[in-house]
Amino acid sequence: MAAALGACTPALNWRQVSAGTSGMMWLMPCKPDQATRPVTLRVANQDVQTSLLLQGCEASNMQFTFGQMVVPQGLTASDAIRAWRLASVAPLEAASTDVLVQTWAIQGAHAQTPPERAQVMIGTHQVQWVWFADGNKIYQAAVYGKAKDKGLPEAAETYFSGIKLP
């Protein structure tokens, strides 16, 4: 598998990363930095405060991030994912017709909340995201890059397909 990954994206040095003792693993093309920050999700005209644990790195002029948060009390995982998706897309000022959202499959998923995949191409930027839930946590993986970067869709596919739930 490593040889196949190296052949398809030679500038990216894919490595396995895990989320502590959760058993979840994913691939990243560079050594990630980690940060925790407060975030506000907007749900049903109400602001909900929570904390985001984010890992991220940059490789081949693309940014790769993996975020996780506990589902805020009083929300379902679906509501929290929807709010996170809207919060992620909002800074791009993309029209709703510019955002392609579809269901997505993840290895090991037994979730009642269907995973989602979204992509946006606007002006000079493109982004691909996935959101999914496992237990009381929700997750987002994302790849950000320039619109002209033809390697981003392939890198996103490799990144997202490397996510494995326990």
Order of alpha helices (4+ residues) and beta strands (2+ residues): alpha-beta-beta-beta-beta-beta-alpha-beta-beta-beta-beta-alpha
